Every structure is written in structure tokens, then in C-alpha cells.
Amino acid sequence: TWVITGSFQRFTPRSLAALELEKRGAKVTSSVSKSTNFLLAGENGGSKIEKARLLEIPIIDERGFIEMLDETSNG
């Protein structure tokens, strides 16, 4: 389960990032909770970043996300 917050250079609107995740079988939700596995955080991510830190949820930036997408696309 992923949550997306902030703004991105490559994924505008953010729904493009959600589509990439869903194509790979991930679930995307709107709020951070203890059931969240990853937070995809762009610029100005706000309170969702703080909540993810408190819950010790891995925070992925846009660069790391693009690398992950490349890995899953290339097998």
C-alpha cells in the first residue's frame, strides 16, 4: 500500500505515479496509516511525511521511485 504526497517533475499530475503503481499491482490510498508500506514524497510533502516518519514507513523520493520503476520494467 502506497500513499503519494507533494509535487513531482515527471509525474504531473500525481495520478500518473498512482497509475504506474497500480499497473504493478500496488494499492494507492490517500492517507498514511500503520498499514501503509511506502510513502512516495515529492516537493512540499507536508504532514504526511511527518506521519510516515513517526510510523517508521519508508519514504521514497521521485528519483528513487523512477529507479524502482525502471527495475520493475526491466525485469
Buried (B, 14 or more C-beta within 10 A) or exposed (E): BBBBBBEBEEBEEBEEBBEBBEEEEBEBEEEBEEEBEBBBBBEEBEEBBEBBEEEEBEBBBBEBBBEBBEEEEEE
